């Protein structure tokens, strides 16, 4: 069950970053001539999206539950809306770590977060229904 949840997070992150870079104004996936990840040359946009999506999915799977537990009082006070801020922080952290991803500050970051969040709900719904059959 945890593996399906991890794969769901990774798939939602990959497809969400692709949709956001395609449709949200300001979100850009750049390709540099010297782009590399642990020595592997990344020279196509799909390779960069794959790496960024896997890393964002791993961040959402491992780090986000810890941040959700720490910020539980704030999430209770804001009726759960603070979890959007946590998700925005995850994407912003990925933006800071990699020069290939550029997400401007507020509205594009919010829209990118909402796209990934929506896709995550859709993927979780289909995987949950698949398990019940």
C-alpha positions in Angstrom: 0.0 0.0 0.0 2.8 2.4 0.8 4.5 1.6 -2.5 1.3 2.5 -4.4 1.1 5.7 -2.5 4.7 6.6 -3.3 4.1 5.8 -7.0 1.0 7.9 -6.9 2.9 10.9 -5.4 5.6 10.6 -8.0 3.2 10.3 -10.9 1.2 13.2 -9.7 4.3 15.3 -9.3 5.7 14.4 -12.8 2.4 15.1 -14.5 1.6 18.1 -12.4 4.9 19.8 -13.2 4.4 19.0 -16.9 0.9 20.5 -16.8 2.0 23.5 -14.8 5.0 24.2 -17.1 2.6 23.9 -20.1 -0.3 26.0 -18.9 0.6 28.1 -15.9 2.2 31.4 -17.0 5.6 31.9 -15.5 6.4 28.3 -14.7 9.4 27.2 -16.8 11.4 24.0 -17.1 14.7 25.2 -18.6 17.4 23.1 -20.3 21.0 24.1 -19.8 23.9 22.7 -21.7 25.6 21.6 -18.5 22.5 20.2 -16.7 23.4 17.1 -14.9 22.2 15.0 -12.0 24.8 13.0 -10.2 26.9 12.9 -13.3 24.1 11.9 -15.7 23.7 14.5 -18.5 20.1 15.8 -18.8 19.6 17.2 -22.3 15.9 16.8 -22.8 12.9 18.4 -21.1 11.3 15.0 -20.3 14.5 13.9 -18.5 14.4 17.0 -16.3 10.7 16.6 -15.6 11.2 13.0 -14.7 14.0 13.8 -12.2 12.1 16.8 -10.7 8.9 14.9 -10.5 10.6 11.9 -8.7 12.3 14.3 -6.2 9.1 16.2 -5.6 7.2 12.9 -5.1 9.8 11.7 -2.6 9.7 15.0 -0.8 5.9 14.8 -0.6 6.0 11.2 0.6 8.7 11.4 3.2 9.0 15.1 4.4 5.5 16.4 4.0 4.0 14.0 6.7 6.6 15.3 9.2 5.8 18.9 8.4 2.1 18.2 8.7 2.6 16.7 12.1 4.7 19.7 13.3 2.2 22.2 11.9 -0.9 20.4 13.2 -2.0 23.4 15.4 -1.8 25.8 12.5 -3.7 23.4 10.3 -6.4 23.1 12.9 -6.7 26.9 13.3 -6.8 27.5 9.5 -9.2 24.5 8.9 -6.6 22.6 6.9 -5.6 25.5 4.6 -2.1 25.6 6.0 -1.4 22.3 4.2 -1.5 24.3 0.9 1.3 26.5 2.3 3.3 23.4 3.2 2.8 22.0 -0.4 3.8 25.4 -1.8 6.9 25.2 0.4 7.8 21.8 -1.1 7.7 23.1 -4.6 9.5 26.3 -3.7 12.3 24.2 -2.1 12.6 22.2 -5.3 12.8 25.5 -7.2 15.6 26.6 -4.9 17.5 23.4 -5.3 17.4 23.1 -9.1 18.0 25.9 -11.6 16.1 24.0 -14.3 12.8 24.7 -12.5 11.6 28.3 -12.3 8.4 29.0 -10.5 7.7 32.7 -9.7 6.6 33.6 -6.2 2.9 33.7 -5.4 0.3 32.9 -8.0 2.2 30.5 -10.3 3.4 28.7 -7.2 -0.2 28.5 -5.9 -1.5 27.2 -9.2 1.3 24.7 -9.6 0.5 23.4 -6.1 -3.2 23.1 -6.8 -2.6 21.3 -10.1 -0.3 18.7 -8.3 -2.8 18.5 -5.4 -5.7 17.8 -7.8 -3.7 15.2 -9.7 -2.7 13.5 -6.5 -6.3 13.2 -5.4 -7.2 11.7 -8.8 -4.4 9.2 -8.8 -5.2 8.2 -5.2 -8.8 7.7 -6.1 -8.1 5.4 -9.0 -5.5 3.4 -7.0 -7.9 3.1 -4.0 -10.7 1.8 -6.3 -8.2 -0.6 -7.9 -7.3 -2.1 -4.5 -11.0 -2.7 -3.6 -11.6 -4.8 -6.8 
